[in-house]
C-alpha cells in the first residue's frame, strides 16, 4: 500500500498533463469535425479549442477544491501538524545592528 504523500503527488501532479490533453483532444475533435463536415474553414477547431479550455479549467477548479478539502481533512486530524514554528537560532537578537536608513550614505 502506497503512503499518502505519494498518492497525493500522483493525483495532483498530473493536473498539467490533464489540462493540456483535454484542450488538445477536444480541439482535435473540432478540427476533425471541421475538415470532415464543415468545409475546413477553422471554425470547428476554434470552437473545439475554446470548449476544451472551458472543460480543462472546470477540471482544474474541481481538482483544486478536492485538494483544499484534503488539506482541511488532514489539518482536522492533526491540528499541531499545520502550525508553523520558527527556528530561534536564525532570529537576529542584536538591537545594535544598523538599519537600512543608517547604513545608506545618500540619506
HELIX and SHEET records of a PDB file:
HELIX    1   1 UNK A    4  UNK A   13  1                                  10    
HELIX    2   2 UNK A   15  UNK A   37  1                                  23    
HELIX    3   3 UNK A   43  UNK A   77  1                                  35    
HELIX    4   4 UNK A   79  UNK A   82  5                                   4    
HELIX    5   5 UNK A   88  UNK A   90  5                                   3    
HELIX    6   6 UNK A  100  UNK A  103  1                                   4    
END                                                                             
